[in-house]
């Protein structure tokens, strides 16, 4: 399966490394608070006829130590743990120093600033190497696409911005995205490859589906491209990662629920995993759309 997460933008690397610094600091604190770290002495192990024997060294220069009976496993464990923690602590300290040196001079935002600081007369003729998050989002949002058509008898539902969607619940989702300034496309086409196409359409996908990749020619010859239209294709501006969002609004209908499950399995086989790059919401007649859940998914995955 292909990994559909985009490569980390260079402007986000500093944030990631700063998080690593915090994690290393937390590990260092765990070592400092460990009871084993305070254990006096060190452990020596000798192998006698294939059997390990344990010795407690407490005096500097002592190369033998006092024999520890196996019954005193608590002391053996404490000394072994102490040695392990000391080795880890030395590595952590080296990593902390290396990161501090690197982060001191690592400022990729300076590359963006070169373009930003150009005069307007000059900037208009320059193609930047890096885009700000807003510039990237604007280019992503401006990409043209053709969505699904609306049949004449389709109920009319519009967002505050005038976007037509297919249900009141989709209005709620779209308004939530707009409220949090999340770029999205409504029912943008997504081309997928399916193996057995004898009875498959975009409305009734199977679990034998994967995203178009550079597969072997034989696989491609036996497959067929099918275009799907996820309800929303969203962009996390901070990570520049795309998410698809499907809302399943009639889950108390057995046939609809079956198709919804098949569709989710299809997306999973294509590399769209809930919570990673795929968001799903559901409702029934008795259990309407959960608005707090929409807010939670939006804030945790798209911001």
BELMO-V713193 format. One record per residue. RES is the residue in three letters. OMEGA is omega in degrees with one decimal (NA if undefined). BURIAL is b if it has 24 or more other ideal C-beta (glycine too) atoms within 12 Angstrom, else e. Layout:
res->RES omega->OMEGA burial->BURIAL
res->RES omega->OMEGA burial->BURIAL
This chain:
res->UNK omega->-179.4 burial->e
res->UNK omega->175.4 burial->e
res->UNK omega->-175.6 burial->e
res->UNK omega->174.8 burial->b
res->UNK omega->-178.4 burial->e
res->UNK omega->177.7 burial->e
res->UNK omega->-178.0 burial->e
res->UNK omega->177.0 burial->e
res->UNK omega->-177.5 burial->b
res->UNK omega->-179.4 burial->e
res->UNK omega->179.4 burial->b
res->UNK omega->-176.0 burial->b
res->UNK omega->179.4 burial->e
res->UNK omega->178.8 burial->e
res->UNK omega->179.6 burial->e
res->UNK omega->-179.3 burial->e
res->UNK omega->176.8 burial->b
res->UNK omega->174.9 burial->e
res->UNK omega->176.4 burial->e
res->UNK omega->177.3 burial->e
res->UNK omega->179.1 burial->b
res->UNK omega->179.9 burial->e
res->UNK omega->178.0 burial->e
res->UNK omega->177.7 burial->b
res->UNK omega->178.5 burial->e
res->UNK omega->177.3 burial->e
res->UNK omega->178.7 burial->e
res->UNK omega->178.1 burial->b
res->UNK omega->177.5 burial->e
res->UNK omega->178.7 burial->e
res->UNK omega->-178.5 burial->b
res->UNK omega->-177.5 burial->e
res->UNK omega->-175.7 burial->e
res->UNK omega->177.0 burial->e
res->UNK omega->-179.0 burial->e
res->UNK omega->-180.0 burial->b
res->UNK omega->-177.4 burial->e
res->UNK omega->179.7 burial->e
res->UNK omega->180.0 burial->b
res->UNK omega->174.6 burial->e
res->UNK omega->-179.0 burial->b
res->UNK omega->-175.4 burial->b
res->UNK omega->171.7 burial->b
res->UNK omega->179.3 burial->b
res->UNK omega->175.5 burial->e
res->UNK omega->179.6 burial->e
res->UNK omega->179.9 burial->e
res->UNK omega->-178.9 burial->e
res->UNK omega->176.6 burial->e
res->UNK omega->-178.6 burial->e
res->UNK omega->179.4 burial->e
res->UNK omega->173.9 burial->e
res->UNK omega->-170.3 burial->e
res->UNK omega->-178.0 burial->b
res->UNK omega->-179.1 burial->b
res->UNK omega->179.0 burial->b
res->UNK omega->-177.8 burial->b
res->UNK omega->-177.1 burial->e
res->UNK omega->178.6 burial->e
res->UNK omega->-178.6 burial->e
res->UNK omega->177.7 burial->e
res->UNK omega->-178.6 burial->e
res->UNK omega->-178.2 burial->e
res->UNK omega->-178.9 burial->e
res->UNK omega->-179.4 burial->b
res->UNK omega->-178.7 burial->e
res->UNK omega->177.7 burial->e
res->UNK omega->177.5 burial->b
res->UNK omega->-179.0 burial->e
res->UNK omega->179.2 burial->e
res->UNK omega->178.7 burial->e
res->UNK omega->-177.4 burial->e
res->UNK omega->-179.8 burial->e
res->UNK omega->178.7 burial->e
res->UNK omega->178.8 burial->b
res->UNK omega->-179.1 burial->b
res->UNK omega->-178.6 burial->e
res->UNK omega->179.5 burial->b
res->UNK omega->178.6 burial->b
res->UNK omega->179.0 burial->b
res->UNK omega->179.0 burial->b
res->UNK omega->179.3 burial->b
res->UNK omega->178.9 burial->e
res->UNK omega->-178.4 burial->e
res->UNK omega->179.0 burial->b
res->UNK omega->177.8 burial->e
res->UNK omega->178.8 burial->e
res->UNK omega->-177.9 burial->e
res->UNK omega->178.1 burial->b
res->UNK omega->178.1 burial->e
res->UNK omega->-179.8 burial->e
res->UNK omega->179.7 burial->b
res->UNK omega->177.7 burial->e
res->UNK omega->-179.6 burial->e
res->UNK omega->178.8 burial->e
res->UNK omega->179.7 burial->b
res->UNK omega->179.6 burial->e
res->UNK omega->179.6 burial->e
res->UNK omega->179.3 burial->b
res->UNK omega->178.7 burial->e
res->UNK omega->-178.0 burial->e
res->UNK omega->-176.1 burial->e
res->UNK omega->179.3 burial->e
res->UNK omega->-175.8 burial->e
res->UNK omega->-176.5 burial->e
res->UNK omega->-179.1 burial->e
res->UNK omega->-178.5 burial->e
res->UNK omega->178.4 burial->b
res->UNK omega->177.3 burial->e
res->UNK omega->178.2 burial->e
res->UNK omega->177.8 burial->e
res->UNK omega->-177.4 burial->e
res->UNK omega->179.0 burial->e
res->UNK omega->179.9 burial->e
res->UNK omega->-178.7 burial->e
res->UNK omega->-175.3 burial->e
res->UNK omega->175.7 burial->e
res->UNK omega->173.8 burial->e
res->UNK omega->-179.5 burial->e
res->UNK omega->-178.8 burial->e
res->UNK omega->-179.8 burial->e
res->UNK omega->-175.4 burial->e
res->UNK omega->-177.3 burial->e
res->UNK omega->-179.3 burial->e
res->UNK omega->-175.5 burial->e
res->UNK omega->173.4 burial->e
res->UNK omega->-175.1 burial->e
res->UNK omega->175.2 burial->e
res->UNK omega->179.9 burial->e
res->UNK omega->178.1 burial->e
res->UNK omega->169.9 burial->e
res->UNK omega->179.4 burial->e
res->UNK omega->-179.3 burial->b
res->UNK omega->178.0 burial->e
res->UNK omega->178.7 burial->b
res->UNK omega->-179.8 burial->b
res->UNK omega->-179.9 burial->b
res->UNK omega->178.3 burial->e
res->UNK omega->178.8 burial->e
res->UNK omega->-178.0 burial->b
res->UNK omega->-175.9 burial->b
res->UNK omega->-179.3 burial->e
res->UNK omega->-176.6 burial->e
res->UNK omega->175.6 burial->e
res->UNK omega->177.5 burial->e
res->UNK omega->-179.7 burial->e
res->UNK omega->179.0 burial->b
res->UNK omega->177.7 burial->e
res->UNK omega->177.1 burial->e
res->UNK omega->175.7 burial->e
res->UNK omega->-175.8 burial->e
res->UNK omega->-176.5 burial->e
res->UNK omega->179.9 burial->e
res->UNK omega->177.8 burial->e
res->UNK omega->-177.6 burial->e
res->UNK omega->176.8 burial->e
res->UNK omega->-176.6 burial->e
res->UNK omega->174.0 burial->e
res->UNK omega->179.2 burial->b
res->UNK omega->179.8 burial->e
res->UNK omega->178.8 burial->e
res->UNK omega->178.1 burial->e
res->UNK omega->178.4 burial->b
res->UNK omega->176.8 burial->e
res->UNK omega->-170.1 burial->b
res->UNK omega->-178.8 burial->b
res->UNK omega->176.9 burial->b
res->UNK omega->179.6 burial->e
res->UNK omega->177.6 burial->b
res->UNK omega->173.5 burial->b
res->UNK omega->-179.4 burial->b
res->UNK omega->-179.9 burial->b
res->UNK omega->-178.8 burial->b
res->UNK omega->179.9 burial->b
res->UNK omega->176.7 burial->b
res->UNK omega->178.8 burial->b
res->UNK omega->-179.6 burial->b
res->UNK omega->-179.2 burial->b
res->UNK omega->-179.7 burial->e
res->UNK omega->176.3 burial->b
res->UNK omega->177.9 burial->e
res->UNK omega->176.1 burial->b
res->UNK omega->177.2 burial->b
res->UNK omega->172.9 burial->b
res->UNK omega->-179.5 burial->b
res->UNK omega->178.5 burial->b
res->UNK omega->175.0 burial->b
res->UNK omega->-177.5 burial->b
res->UNK omega->176.3 burial->e
res->UNK omega->-176.4 burial->b
res->UNK omega->-179.8 burial->e
res->UNK omega->178.4 burial->b
res->UNK omega->175.3 burial->b
res->UNK omega->-177.1 burial->b
res->UNK omega->-178.8 burial->b
res->UNK omega->-176.0 burial->e
res->UNK omega->-173.9 burial->e
res->UNK omega->-177.6 burial->e
res->UNK omega->-174.3 burial->e
res->UNK omega->171.2 burial->b
res->UNK omega->178.9 burial->e
res->UNK omega->-178.9 burial->b
res->UNK omega->-178.5 burial->e
res->UNK omega->-178.0 burial->e
res->UNK omega->175.8 burial->b
res->UNK omega->179.3 burial->b
res->UNK omega->178.4 burial->e
res->UNK omega->-172.3 burial->b
res->UNK omega->175.8 burial->b
res->UNK omega->-178.1 burial->b
res->UNK omega->179.9 burial->b
res->UNK omega->177.3 burial->e
res->UNK omega->176.5 burial->e
res->UNK omega->179.7 burial->e
res->UNK omega->177.2 burial->e
res->UNK omega->-177.0 burial->e
res->UNK omega->-178.6 burial->e
res->UNK omega->178.6 burial->e
res->UNK omega->-178.4 burial->e
res->UNK omega->-179.3 burial->e
res->UNK omega->-178.3 burial->e
res->UNK omega->-177.1 burial->e
res->UNK omega->-179.9 burial->b
res->UNK omega->178.7 burial->b
res->UNK omega->176.4 burial->e
res->UNK omega->-178.8 burial->b
res->UNK omega->175.1 burial->b
res->UNK omega->-178.7 burial->b
res->UNK omega->176.7 burial->b
res->UNK omega->-178.0 burial->b
res->UNK omega->179.8 burial->b
res->UNK omega->168.2 burial->b
res->UNK omega->-171.5 burial->b
res->UNK omega->178.6 burial->b
res->UNK omega->169.1 burial->b
res->UNK omega->-175.1 burial->b
res->UNK omega->-176.1 burial->b
res->UNK omega->-179.0 burial->b
res->UNK omega->-177.7 burial->b
res->UNK omega->178.3 burial->b
res->UNK omega->176.4 burial->b
res->UNK omega->172.8 burial->b
res->UNK omega->168.0 burial->b
res->UNK omega->-176.9 burial->b
res->UNK omega->176.6 burial->b
res->UNK omega->174.9 burial->b
res->UNK omega->179.8 burial->b
res->UNK omega->-167.0 burial->b
res->UNK omega->-178.6 burial->b
res->UNK omega->-173.7 burial->e
res->UNK omega->173.8 burial->b
res->UNK omega->172.9 burial->e
res->UNK omega->-173.5 burial->e
res->UNK omega->-179.3 burial->e
res->UNK omega->178.7 burial->e
res->UNK omega->-179.2 burial->e
res->UNK omega->179.0 burial->e
res->UNK omega->179.1 burial->e
res->UNK omega->179.1 burial->b
res->UNK omega->179.0 burial->b
res->UNK omega->178.4 burial->e
res->UNK omega->-179.0 burial->b
res->UNK omega->178.2 burial->b
res->UNK omega->176.8 burial->b
res->UNK omega->177.9 burial->e
res->UNK omega->178.7 burial->b
res->UNK omega->-179.6 burial->b
res->UNK omega->178.6 burial->b
res->UNK omega->178.9 burial->b
res->UNK omega->178.3 burial->b
res->UNK omega->178.0 burial->b
res->UNK omega->-171.8 burial->b
res->UNK omega->179.0 burial->e
res->UNK omega->179.7 burial->e
res->UNK omega->179.5 burial->e
res->UNK omega->175.7 burial->e
res->UNK omega->-175.9 burial->b
res->UNK omega->177.3 burial->b
res->UNK omega->176.1 burial->b
res->UNK omega->171.2 burial->b
res->UNK omega->-177.1 burial->b
res->UNK omega->173.2 burial->b
res->UNK omega->172.8 burial->b
res->UNK omega->178.4 burial->e
res->UNK omega->-178.0 burial->e
res->UNK omega->-178.5 burial->e
res->UNK omega->-177.2 burial->e
res->UNK omega->-177.8 burial->e
res->UNK omega->-178.8 burial->b
res->UNK omega->-176.0 burial->e
res->UNK omega->176.6 burial->e
res->UNK omega->178.4 burial->e
res->UNK omega->177.6 burial->b
res->UNK omega->178.3 burial->b
res->UNK omega->-178.4 burial->e
res->UNK omega->179.9 burial->e
res->UNK omega->-179.5 burial->b
res->UNK omega->-176.6 burial->b
res->UNK omega->-175.0 burial->e
res->UNK omega->-174.9 burial->e
res->UNK omega->-171.8 burial->b
res->UNK omega->-177.4 burial->b
res->UNK omega->NA burial->b
